[in-house]
Amino acid sequence: MTEQTGQGPEPAHERASATQVGARGPEGLPDEVGAEPGQADRATAGAGRPEAGVAVLPAFDDHHPPAQELIDDCVHCGFCLPTCPTYVLWGEEMDSPRGRIYLMEIGRQGEPLNDEMVRHFDLCLGCMACVTACPSGVQYGKLIEATRQQVERRYPRSRRDRAFRAFVFRLFPYPRRLRVLRGPLRLYQRSRLGALARKAGLLDRLPRRMTAMERLLPTLGRLEPVPEVTPAAGPRRRRVGMLTGCVQRVFFPEVNTATARVLAADGCEVVAPATQGCCGALSLHAGREAEAQAFARAAIETFEAAGVDQVVVNAAGCGSAMKEYGHLLRDDPAFAERAAAFSDRVRDLSELLVELGPVAERHSLPVKVAWHDACHLGHAQGIRAQPRQALGAIPGLEVREIAEAEICCGSAGIYNLVEPEPAAELGDRKAANILATGADLLVTSNPGCLMQLRNALERRGERLAMAHVAEVLDAAVRGADPRTLLDRR
């Protein structure tokens, strides 16, 4: 551990006062932030799963524990609290970024990695809203990812928890496996078995995580494969690779098709290698380091072989992970430099379109849209202006802002599967704010957000048309009838 001197900052656990650690937060926070006593305790107690009485000593091993110098950047000012989803829900200090940083600190000081500590780490959505809010530049993303890797290596989860997580990670990062399920799932939807099962209450008898998975399933339409090479319309301005993703490729193929068309219309030759696999985002954000590294190496090799200038990503979580490859593979002598160079060439779709500037005409779309900032786009990548600028260039289109835009919708990778109750609370909160805009169409940049928000609106008995930003831009470029977007409820 880094030695502290009189010249440097105090350790986090010494800077934390009694009013900060274990309290309801600093003075001056609005009354509505937080909840009545008891809610936080129930959330921490396990939210439906028994604690195992496990205490792992030491809490962290020597392979990249949460870095002391990053922990010491936190001055416990409290600016992160009103933007942290779990603190907003429960008002519990240890379910805030600075509370979790305190737990990392005491873990380094010799406290065991026990059930309660792991529970607070598990409840973090990893949304990075605290990174946006922090005036001290605390790199919370690196801290929580390092901590989660320690948890996954060292903490013995319950058999049921291990089994569910193994199921998730043996399925979702593999498009071919998802594609095998696509046919039966589409038949399940078209036969209305799901609606009948819900009405009869049969789904409520399933384990809560399986129920959450069923309710998040998007409506499956026709599979639209993207050509391996889409030529530029007119003079070629750039040759770009396109990540087709896992869930995006199988459950939202129309988004990839729209992405390729928009890029081609603005002068890009689009290469979507057929051999590409998962980018590793789900694994990285869940602490599965070795798995994420393997996916990252494969992605780098695939796009290097394609000879592209840049790699375009239309899923916020994937783009965030790919921009972290340099850090993820920093210990690999064969990939460290390649990974850093690769990350420098990754662009979000809206980021690249604004960087290039439009070439194709944008036709009028007289639609009122509510723009939802996906956390891994707005907070993790710091990309907020570009999607608004791209949408604002469409004649007739009005962009309406959503209240509490900084608060996560509850999707957060696999969070809405492993923690369905707090995810549902956050989804309900976001749905109410979306409806308050009076918009005709909800637009975002992440497939997980689309699934989460459709489910949240349906729980309220509401239906609202939804689209990925690529689909809105594509409709404007093609001069499509606005009803092609608005009829998708």
C-alpha positions as CSV (number, residue, x, y, z in Angstrom):
1,M,0.0,0.0,0.0
2,T,1.2,3.5,-0.8
3,E,3.0,5.1,2.2
4,Q,1.3,8.2,3.5
5,T,3.4,11.2,4.5
6,G,2.7,14.6,5.9
7,Q,2.9,16.1,2.4
8,G,0.3,13.8,0.7
9,P,-3.4,13.4,1.1
10,E,-4.8,11.6,4.1
11,P,-6.1,8.1,3.6
12,A,-9.8,7.9,2.6
13,H,-10.8,6.2,5.9
14,E,-9.2,8.9,7.9
15,R,-10.7,11.7,5.9
16,A,-14.2,10.3,6.3
17,S,-16.0,11.9,9.2
18,A,-18.8,10.5,11.3
19,T,-21.3,12.5,9.3
20,Q,-20.1,11.0,6.0
21,V,-19.6,7.3,6.7
22,G,-22.7,5.4,7.8
23,A,-24.7,8.6,7.9
24,R,-27.4,9.9,5.6
25,G,-25.0,12.2,3.7
26,P,-23.8,15.7,3.9
27,E,-25.8,18.7,4.9
28,G,-27.4,20.6,2.0
29,L,-28.7,17.7,0.0
30,P,-32.3,18.0,-1.0
31,D,-34.8,16.1,1.3
32,E,-36.0,13.9,-1.5
33,V,-32.6,12.3,-1.9
34,G,-32.6,9.2,0.2
35,A,-35.3,7.1,1.8
36,E,-36.7,6.2,5.2
37,P,-34.5,4.1,7.5
38,G,-34.9,0.4,6.9
39,Q,-35.0,0.4,3.1
40,A,-31.3,0.6,2.9
41,D,-30.9,-2.2,5.4
42,R,-33.2,-4.4,3.5
43,A,-31.4,-3.7,0.3
44,T,-28.0,-4.5,1.9
45,A,-29.2,-7.6,3.7
46,G,-29.3,-9.6,0.4
47,A,-32.4,-8.6,-1.4
48,G,-33.9,-12.0,-1.5
49,R,-30.7,-14.1,-1.2
50,P,-29.3,-15.4,2.1
51,E,-25.9,-14.3,3.3
52,A,-23.3,-17.0,3.5
53,G,-21.4,-15.8,6.5
54,V,-18.2,-15.7,4.4
55,A,-15.2,-13.5,5.2
56,V,-12.2,-13.7,2.9
57,L,-8.8,-12.5,4.3
58,P,-7.1,-10.6,2.9
59,A,-9.9,-8.8,1.1
60,F,-7.7,-8.3,-2.0
61,D,-4.9,-10.2,-3.6
62,D,-1.8,-8.6,-5.2
63,H,-3.2,-8.6,-8.8
64,H,-4.4,-5.1,-9.4
65,P,-6.3,-4.3,-6.2
66,P,-8.1,-1.0,-6.2
67,A,-5.2,1.5,-6.5
68,Q,-4.4,3.5,-3.3
69,E,-3.5,6.6,-5.4
70,L,-6.9,6.5,-7.0
71,I,-8.7,6.0,-3.7
72,D,-6.8,9.0,-2.2
73,D,-8.2,11.2,-5.0
74,C,-11.6,11.1,-3.2
75,V,-12.0,14.0,-0.8
76,H,-15.5,12.9,0.3
77,C,-17.1,16.1,-0.8
78,G,-20.5,14.5,-1.5
79,F,-21.0,15.9,-5.0
80,C,-21.6,12.3,-6.3
81,L,-24.4,11.5,-3.9
82,P,-27.4,13.1,-5.7
83,T,-26.3,11.5,-9.0
84,C,-25.8,8.0,-7.6
85,P,-28.8,5.8,-8.4
86,T,-28.5,3.5,-5.3
87,Y,-27.9,6.5,-2.9
88,V,-30.9,8.2,-4.5
89,L,-33.0,5.1,-3.9
90,W,-32.0,4.3,-0.3
91,G,-29.9,7.1,1.2
92,E,-27.4,4.6,2.4
93,E,-23.8,6.0,2.6
94,M,-22.2,2.6,1.8
95,D,-24.3,2.4,-1.3
96,S,-22.8,5.6,-2.6
97,P,-19.5,6.0,-4.6
98,R,-17.6,7.5,-1.6
99,G,-19.0,4.8,0.7
100,R,-17.8,2.1,-1.7
101,I,-14.4,3.8,-2.0
102,Y,-14.2,3.8,1.8
103,L,-14.9,0.0,1.7
104,M,-12.1,-0.4,-0.8
105,E,-9.8,1.5,1.5
106,I,-10.6,-0.6,4.6
107,G,-10.2,-3.7,2.5
108,R,-6.7,-2.6,1.7
109,Q,-6.2,-1.9,5.4
110,G,-7.0,-5.5,6.4
111,E,-10.8,-5.8,6.7
112,P,-12.1,-9.0,5.2
113,L,-14.1,-9.3,2.0
114,N,-17.4,-10.3,3.6
115,D,-21.0,-10.7,2.5
116,E,-22.0,-7.1,3.5
117,M,-19.0,-5.5,1.7
118,V,-19.7,-7.6,-1.5
119,R,-23.3,-6.7,-1.4
120,H,-22.5,-3.0,-1.5
121,F,-20.2,-3.5,-4.5
122,D,-22.8,-5.7,-6.3
123,L,-25.5,-3.0,-5.9
124,C,-23.4,-0.5,-7.8
125,L,-24.7,-0.1,-11.3
126,G,-21.3,1.1,-12.7
127,C,-23.1,3.9,-14.4
128,M,-20.3,6.4,-13.9
129,A,-22.6,9.3,-13.0
130,C,-20.3,10.0,-10.1
131,V,-17.4,10.4,-12.6
132,T,-19.3,13.2,-14.3
133,A,-20.2,14.9,-11.0
134,C,-16.8,14.6,-9.3
135,P,-14.9,17.9,-9.1
136,S,-11.7,16.0,-8.0
137,G,-11.5,13.7,-11.1
138,V,-11.8,10.5,-9.1
139,Q,-11.4,7.5,-11.6
140,Y,-14.2,5.5,-10.0
141,G,-14.6,3.3,-13.1
142,K,-11.1,1.9,-12.7
143,L,-11.7,1.5,-8.9
144,I,-15.0,-0.5,-9.2
145,E,-13.7,-2.6,-12.1
146,A,-10.6,-3.6,-10.1
147,T,-12.8,-4.3,-7.1
148,R,-15.2,-6.5,-9.0
149,Q,-12.4,-8.5,-10.5
150,Q,-11.2,-9.2,-6.9
151,V,-14.7,-10.2,-5.9
152,E,-15.1,-12.6,-8.8
153,R,-11.8,-14.2,-8.1
154,R,-12.0,-14.4,-4.4
155,Y,-15.5,-14.4,-3.1
156,P,-17.5,-17.7,-3.0
157,R,-20.9,-16.8,-4.3
158,S,-23.9,-19.1,-3.5
159,R,-24.4,-22.0,-5.8
160,R,-27.6,-20.4,-7.2
161,D,-25.9,-17.1,-7.9
162,R,-22.9,-18.9,-9.6
163,A,-25.3,-20.9,-11.7
164,F,-27.3,-17.9,-12.9
165,R,-24.2,-15.9,-13.7
166,A,-22.6,-18.9,-15.6
167,F,-25.8,-19.2,-17.6
168,V,-25.7,-15.4,-18.5
169,F,-22.1,-15.5,-19.6
170,R,-22.4,-18.7,-21.5
171,L,-25.2,-17.2,-23.6
172,F,-25.2,-13.5,-24.1
173,P,-21.6,-12.9,-25.3
174,Y,-22.1,-15.5,-28.1
175,P,-24.3,-14.4,-31.0
176,R,-24.5,-17.9,-32.5
177,R,-26.0,-19.2,-29.3
178,L,-28.4,-16.3,-29.1
179,R,-29.4,-16.9,-32.7
180,V,-30.3,-20.5,-31.9
181,L,-32.8,-19.2,-29.3
182,R,-34.2,-16.5,-31.6
183,G,-36.6,-18.8,-33.5
184,P,-38.2,-20.4,-30.5
185,L,-38.4,-17.0,-28.7
186,R,-40.1,-15.4,-31.8
187,L,-42.6,-18.3,-31.9
188,Y,-43.2,-17.8,-28.2
189,Q,-44.0,-14.1,-28.8
190,R,-46.2,-14.7,-31.9
191,S,-48.2,-17.4,-30.2
192,R,-49.0,-15.0,-27.3
193,L,-48.0,-17.7,-24.8
194,G,-46.1,-15.0,-22.9
195,A,-49.1,-12.7,-22.6
196,L,-51.3,-15.7,-21.5
197,A,-48.7,-16.8,-18.9
198,R,-48.5,-13.3,-17.5
199,K,-52.2,-13.0,-17.2
200,A,-52.4,-16.3,-15.4
201,G,-49.6,-15.3,-13.0
202,L,-47.5,-18.2,-14.1
203,L,-44.4,-16.1,-14.7
204,D,-44.5,-14.8,-11.1
205,R,-43.8,-18.4,-10.0
206,L,-40.5,-18.5,-11.7
207,P,-37.2,-17.3,-10.0
208,R,-37.3,-13.5,-10.0
209,R,-34.2,-13.3,-12.2
210,M,-35.8,-15.6,-14.9
211,T,-39.0,-13.5,-14.7
212,A,-36.9,-10.4,-15.2
213,M,-35.2,-11.9,-18.3
214,E,-38.6,-12.9,-19.9
215,R,-40.0,-9.4,-19.4
216,L,-37.0,-7.7,-20.9
217,L,-37.2,-9.7,-24.1
218,P,-37.8,-7.2,-27.0
219,T,-40.3,-7.9,-29.8
220,L,-38.4,-9.9,-32.4
221,G,-38.9,-9.1,-36.1
222,R,-37.2,-10.3,-39.2
223,L,-33.4,-10.9,-39.0
224,E,-31.5,-8.4,-41.1
225,P,-27.9,-9.4,-41.6
226,V,-25.5,-6.5,-42.5
227,P,-23.3,-7.0,-45.6
228,E,-19.6,-7.6,-44.8
229,V,-18.8,-4.6,-46.9
230,T,-21.1,-1.6,-47.6
231,P,-19.6,0.8,-50.1
232,A,-19.7,4.5,-49.6
233,A,-22.3,6.5,-51.5
234,G,-20.2,8.9,-53.5
235,P,-16.5,9.6,-52.8
236,R,-15.1,7.5,-50.0
237,R,-14.1,9.7,-47.0
238,R,-13.2,6.9,-44.6
239,R,-13.0,3.1,-44.3
240,V,-14.6,2.1,-41.0
241,G,-15.1,-1.1,-39.2
242,M,-18.5,-1.7,-37.5
243,L,-19.0,-3.7,-34.4
244,T,-22.2,-5.6,-34.9
245,G,-22.4,-6.8,-31.2
246,C,-24.1,-9.7,-29.6
247,V,-27.5,-8.7,-28.3
248,Q,-27.6,-5.9,-30.9
249,R,-26.9,-8.3,-33.8
250,V,-29.5,-10.9,-32.8
251,F,-32.3,-8.9,-31.1
252,F,-31.9,-5.5,-32.8
253,P,-30.5,-6.3,-36.3
254,E,-32.4,-3.3,-37.8
255,V,-30.1,-1.0,-35.8
256,N,-27.0,-2.4,-37.5
257,T,-28.6,-2.1,-40.9
258,A,-29.5,1.6,-40.2
259,T,-26.0,2.3,-38.9
260,A,-24.4,0.9,-42.1
261,R,-26.7,2.9,-44.3
262,V,-26.2,6.2,-42.5
263,L,-22.4,5.8,-42.5
264,A,-22.4,4.9,-46.2
265,A,-24.6,7.9,-47.0
266,D,-22.1,10.2,-45.3
267,G,-19.2,8.8,-47.3
268,C,-17.9,5.8,-45.3
269,E,-17.0,2.4,-46.6
270,V,-18.4,0.2,-43.9
271,V,-16.7,-3.2,-43.1
272,A,-18.5,-5.5,-40.7
273,P,-16.3,-8.6,-40.4
274,A,-18.3,-11.8,-40.4
275,T,-15.8,-13.4,-38.0
276,Q,-16.2,-10.8,-35.2
277,G,-17.4,-11.9,-31.8
278,C,-18.2,-10.2,-28.5
279,C,-16.2,-7.1,-27.5
280,G,-16.1,-8.2,-23.9
281,A,-18.1,-5.4,-22.4
282,L,-20.4,-7.5,-20.3
283,S,-17.5,-9.5,-18.9
284,L,-15.4,-6.5,-18.2
285,H,-18.1,-4.6,-16.4
286,A,-18.9,-7.7,-14.3
287,G,-15.3,-8.3,-13.2
288,R,-14.6,-11.3,-15.4
289,E,-11.1,-10.1,-16.3
290,A,-9.6,-13.1,-18.2
291,E,-12.8,-13.5,-20.2
292,A,-12.9,-9.9,-21.1
293,Q,-9.2,-9.9,-22.1
294,A,-9.8,-12.9,-24.4
295,F,-12.7,-11.1,-26.2
296,A,-10.6,-7.9,-26.5
297,R,-7.6,-9.7,-28.1
298,A,-9.9,-11.4,-30.6
299,A,-11.7,-8.1,-31.5
300,I,-8.4,-6.3,-32.0
301,E,-7.1,-9.0,-34.3
302,T,-10.3,-9.0,-36.3
303,F,-10.4,-5.3,-37.0
304,E,-6.7,-5.0,-37.5
305,A,-7.0,-7.6,-40.3
306,A,-9.9,-5.6,-41.8
307,G,-7.6,-2.7,-42.5
308,V,-10.0,0.0,-41.3
309,D,-9.3,3.6,-40.3
310,Q,-11.6,3.6,-37.3
311,V,-14.0,1.2,-35.5
312,V,-17.6,2.5,-35.1
313,V,-19.8,1.3,-32.3
314,N,-23.6,1.8,-31.9
315,A,-24.0,0.4,-28.4
316,A,-22.8,2.6,-25.6
317,G,-21.6,-0.1,-23.2
318,C,-19.6,-1.8,-26.0
319,G,-17.9,1.5,-27.0
320,S,-17.0,2.3,-23.5
321,A,-15.3,-1.1,-23.0
322,M,-13.5,-0.9,-26.3
323,K,-12.0,2.5,-25.4
324,E,-10.6,0.8,-22.2
325,Y,-8.7,-2.0,-24.1
326,G,-5.4,-0.2,-23.4
327,H,-6.0,-0.4,-19.7
328,L,-7.5,-3.9,-19.8
329,L,-4.5,-5.4,-21.7
330,R,-1.8,-3.2,-20.0
331,D,0.1,-6.3,-18.7
332,D,0.2,-8.2,-22.0
333,P,3.4,-7.5,-23.8
334,A,2.0,-8.7,-27.1
335,F,-1.1,-6.5,-26.9
336,A,-0.5,-3.5,-24.7
337,E,0.6,-1.1,-27.4
338,R,-1.8,-2.6,-30.0
339,A,-4.7,-2.3,-27.5
340,A,-3.9,1.4,-26.7
341,A,-3.7,2.2,-30.4
342,F,-6.9,0.4,-31.1
343,S,-8.8,2.2,-28.4
344,D,-7.7,5.5,-29.8
345,R,-9.5,4.5,-33.1
346,V,-12.8,3.6,-31.5
347,R,-15.7,6.0,-32.1
348,D,-19.3,6.1,-31.1
349,L,-21.6,6.4,-34.2
350,S,-22.7,10.0,-33.3
351,E,-19.2,10.9,-32.4
352,L,-17.9,9.9,-35.9
353,L,-20.8,11.5,-37.8
354,V,-20.2,14.8,-36.1
355,E,-16.5,14.5,-36.5
356,L,-17.0,13.9,-40.3
357,G,-19.8,16.4,-40.8
358,P,-22.9,15.4,-42.8
359,V,-22.8,14.9,-46.6
360,A,-26.2,13.3,-47.2
361,E,-29.3,15.5,-47.0
362,R,-31.4,15.1,-43.9
363,H,-35.1,15.2,-44.8
364,S,-37.8,16.6,-42.5
365,L,-39.0,14.5,-39.6
366,P,-41.7,16.5,-37.7
367,V,-41.4,14.5,-34.5
368,K,-40.9,15.4,-30.9
369,V,-38.2,13.1,-29.4
370,A,-37.1,12.5,-25.9
371,W,-33.3,11.9,-25.9
372,H,-32.1,9.4,-23.2
373,D,-28.4,9.6,-22.4
374,A,-27.2,6.0,-22.0
375,C,-24.8,6.1,-19.0
376,H,-21.9,4.5,-20.8
377,L,-22.2,7.1,-23.5
378,G,-22.8,10.2,-21.5
379,H,-20.9,9.4,-18.3
380,A,-18.3,6.8,-19.2
381,Q,-17.4,8.2,-22.7
382,G,-18.3,11.9,-22.0
383,I,-20.4,12.0,-25.3
384,R,-23.4,14.2,-24.8
385,A,-23.3,17.0,-27.3
386,Q,-22.7,14.8,-30.4
387,P,-26.0,12.8,-30.5
388,R,-28.0,16.0,-29.8
389,Q,-26.1,17.7,-32.6
390,A,-26.7,14.9,-35.0
391,L,-30.4,14.8,-34.2
392,G,-30.7,18.6,-34.2
393,A,-29.5,18.7,-37.8
394,I,-32.7,16.9,-38.9
395,P,-35.3,19.5,-40.1
396,G,-38.6,19.5,-38.1
397,L,-37.3,17.3,-35.3
398,E,-37.6,18.6,-31.8
399,V,-35.3,17.2,-29.1
400,R,-36.8,17.3,-25.6
401,E,-34.7,16.8,-22.5
402,I,-35.6,14.2,-19.8
403,A,-35.5,15.3,-16.1
404,E,-32.9,13.6,-14.0
405,A,-31.0,12.7,-17.1
406,E,-27.9,11.8,-15.1
407,I,-29.7,9.0,-13.2
408,C,-29.4,5.5,-14.7
409,C,-32.5,3.8,-16.1
410,G,-31.5,0.6,-14.3
411,S,-30.3,-1.5,-17.3
412,A,-26.5,-1.3,-16.6
413,G,-25.3,-4.4,-18.5
414,I,-26.6,-7.4,-16.6
415,Y,-27.7,-5.4,-13.6
416,N,-31.4,-5.6,-14.4
417,L,-31.0,-9.4,-14.5
418,V,-29.0,-10.0,-11.3
419,E,-30.6,-7.1,-9.3
420,P,-34.2,-6.9,-10.8
421,E,-35.8,-5.1,-7.9
422,P,-33.6,-1.9,-7.7
423,A,-33.4,-2.0,-11.5
424,A,-37.2,-1.9,-11.7
425,E,-37.4,1.0,-9.2
426,L,-35.0,3.0,-11.4
427,G,-36.8,2.0,-14.5
428,D,-40.1,3.3,-13.1
429,R,-38.5,6.6,-12.1
430,K,-37.0,7.1,-15.6
431,A,-40.3,6.1,-17.3
432,A,-42.2,8.8,-15.4
433,N,-39.7,11.4,-16.4
434,I,-39.9,10.3,-20.0
435,L,-43.6,10.5,-20.1
436,A,-43.5,14.0,-18.6
437,T,-41.7,15.3,-21.7
438,G,-44.8,14.7,-23.8
439,A,-42.6,13.3,-26.6
440,D,-43.8,11.1,-29.5
441,L,-40.7,9.0,-29.6
442,L,-38.0,7.9,-27.2
443,V,-34.5,7.8,-28.7
444,T,-31.3,6.4,-27.2
445,S,-28.0,4.7,-28.1
446,N,-28.0,1.4,-26.3
447,P,-30.0,-1.8,-26.7
448,G,-30.1,-2.5,-23.0
449,C,-31.7,0.8,-22.3
450,L,-34.4,0.2,-25.0
451,M,-35.3,-3.1,-23.4
452,Q,-35.3,-1.7,-19.8
453,L,-37.4,1.3,-20.7
454,R,-40.0,-0.6,-22.8
455,N,-40.5,-2.9,-19.8
456,A,-40.8,0.0,-17.4
457,L,-43.4,1.7,-19.5
458,E,-45.4,-1.5,-19.9
459,R,-45.5,-1.9,-16.1
460,R,-47.2,1.5,-16.0
461,G,-49.6,0.4,-18.8
462,E,-48.0,2.9,-21.2
463,R,-46.8,2.4,-24.7
464,L,-44.3,4.8,-26.4
465,A,-42.6,4.5,-29.7
466,M,-38.8,3.9,-29.3
467,A,-35.9,4.0,-31.7
468,H,-32.1,3.9,-31.7
469,V,-30.5,7.1,-32.8
470,A,-29.2,5.3,-35.9
471,E,-32.7,4.5,-37.0
472,V,-33.8,8.1,-36.6
473,L,-30.9,9.4,-38.7
474,D,-31.5,6.7,-41.3
475,A,-35.1,7.7,-41.6
476,A,-34.1,11.3,-42.1
477,V,-31.5,10.4,-44.8
478,R,-33.9,8.1,-46.6
479,G,-36.8,10.6,-46.4
480,A,-38.9,8.0,-44.7
481,D,-42.5,8.6,-43.4
482,P,-42.3,9.5,-39.7
483,R,-45.0,6.9,-39.1
484,T,-42.4,4.2,-39.7
485,L,-40.9,5.3,-36.4
486,L,-44.0,6.3,-34.5
487,D,-45.9,3.1,-35.2
488,R,-43.3,1.0,-33.4
489,R,-45.0,0.7,-30.0
